Amino acid sequence: MWRLVSAALALFGAALSPALAQQPQRSECLAMANAAPRAMPVAFRQAAAAAEVEISYAGHSTYYIDTPGGLRIATDYSGAYQVGRLPDVATMNRAHSTHYTLFPDRRIPHVLHGWSEDGKPAIVSERIGDAFIRNVTTDIRRYFGDDAGSDMIRDGNSIFIFEVAGLCIGHLGHLHHKLDDSHFAQIGRLDIVMVPIDGTYTMSLDGISEITKRLRASVVLPMHRFATPLDDFMRRIGQHFEIDRHSGRSFRMSRDALPSKPTVIILDGV
């Protein structure tokens, strides 16, 4: 009898495994954004305190994220902005050649495009090493001289979200328009957000400032900086944001070390 039961359970498990494998990966950032506040055991918080990510600004819109597990992620990677070794993961957006390359180094094992070639939204939902990486698509303006008959390319840009070490890290990419409620719902909670502040090539400072305030991340990392006076950006996002300047090009952060007051971190060592 027990042999029959064991055989039946084994067959059921074998049939169930492929179905489970096809299920979408679970986003902890979305789950935490939608969940009611709950108590967390002290022992768990102490264990999590040791898990840190290192974030380095390479230039333009390229940040490097080094995870506790040794994974290296590069955002809006074109190959022009390097810090140390090659990334294991390169995310890209196609607004301009400074945000992507169609010929990345072949030694980069994971190249994730924020656009799709078939007219459908790009879908990124992957666990790579100790990071879960997903995207939220937005529209982008067409290239100069593109006469396709529309001002915008639907779903041509991606906001990438990196979930690692209990942190939710968002990179807004080459954002060209305001986000609606559905975008914010898909993004979920962000602890750290990388924000383009050029005020012209992406979107206005007023527009990006409103998005920054609504995202309510603990840490804001400006990018696509060019000659934009930081004071202009700070004046728009409000006096409740602190400024923390670093003379280097990188810093380390854990979930437990997030600042209690929203903070704009400027990495001046680029």
C-alpha positions, -999 to +999 in steps of 0.1 A: +000+000+000+027+024+010+046+017-022+015+026-042+011+059-022+048+067-027+046+061-064+015+082-067+032+111-049+063+108-070+042+110-102+023+140-089+055+158-080+070+151-114+039+165-131+038+195-108+075+205-112+073+218-148+042+238-139+060+254-109+090+262-131+068+282-155+054+304-127+067+340-127+094+348-102+082+364-070+091+401-064+099+408-027+097+445-034+062+443-047+052+420-019+066+444+007+050+474-009+015+457-008+018+440+026+007+455+059+035+464+083+046+435+105+070+428+133+104+413+123+124+391+146+154+408+161+177+379+153+167+380+116+175+418+114+209+412+130+217+385+105+206+407+076+227+437+087+259+420+073+245+418+038+257+449+019+258+460-017+284+482-031+273+508-056+297+527-079+291+555-103+310+549-136+295+579-154+265+590-175+238+565-166+260+536-157+261+524-121+277+492-110+261+471-083+282+445-065+261+421-045+271+402-014+272+370-035+298+384-058+275+393-087+283+425-106+256+444-124+260+474-148+231+497-156+225+513-191+257+496-202+274+507-234+310+496-225+322+532-224+321+536-187+341+510-168+349+505-131+370+475-124+361+441-138+335+434-164+299+430-152+282+396-150+249+414-159+245+443-182+211+461-185+206+484-215+182+510-229+183+521-265+175+559-263+211+567-274+243+548-280+256+559-246+230+536-230+235+503-249+257+484-272+247+457-298+282+443-295+289+438-258+320+419-246+312+382-251+325+375-216+294+392-201+271+362-195+238+381-190+228+410-214+193+423-207+177+446-232+151+471-220+133+469-253+120+442-277+124+439-314+089+424-321+069+455-310+059+439-277+070+450-243+103+435-231+098+412-202+126+407-177+120+386-147+151+366-138+170+354-107+207+356-114+230+347-086+217+364-054+197+391-073+162+391-088+160+414-118+128+427-134+117+456-155+088+480-160+085+494-195+080+530-205+078+549-238+107+568-254+110+595-280+121+585-315+156+591-328+163+623-347+154+617-383+131+587-376+100+593-398+080+563-386+050+586-381+049+587-343+066+608-317+071+579-293+082+543-293+058+524-271+076+504-244+110+514-258+126+520-224+127+500-192+130+509-156+151+481-142+146+469-106+173+449-088+163+431-056+193+420-036+203+417+001+168+428+011+171+461-009+150+472-038+171+492-062+156+510-092+172+526-123+148+548-142+167+546-175+163+572-202+129+583-189+109+605-213+075+609-197+056+611-165+046+578-148+010+569-141-005+549-113+000+516-131+038+523-134+041+530-097+021+499-089+045+478-110+076+494-095+065+488-060+087+499-031+122+513-038+149+518-012+174+532-037+166+549-070+189+562-098+174+593-114+183+612-146+185+649-137+197+665-170+163+683-174+163+682-212+174+650-229+152+628-207+124+649-191+120+682-173+134+687-138+099+695-126+087+661-140+115+640-127+113+658-093+077+648-089+085+612-097+114+612-072+091+625-045+064+600-052+088+571-052+099+580-017+131+560-018+155+564+011+184+570-012+184+590-045+214+587-068+215+613-096+227+603-130+227+618-165+240+648-147+258+669-173+258+706-162+226+705-143+231+725-111+223+702-082+206+731-064+179+732-090+171+696-085+172+698-047+150+729-047+123+710-066+123+678-046+120+697-013+139+705+018+131+671+035+158+655+014+193+655+028+225+657+007+254+634+013+285+640-008+312+613-012+346+622-025+349+587-040+329+570-067+313+542-046+296+535-013+282+505+006+247+501+018+226+475+037+189+473+045+195+482+081+218+512+072+193+530+051+191+567+062+161+576+083+156+608+062+155+606+024+190+614+012+205+623-022+240+608-024+264+625-047+295+605-058+321+631-069+349+607-076+339+600-113 
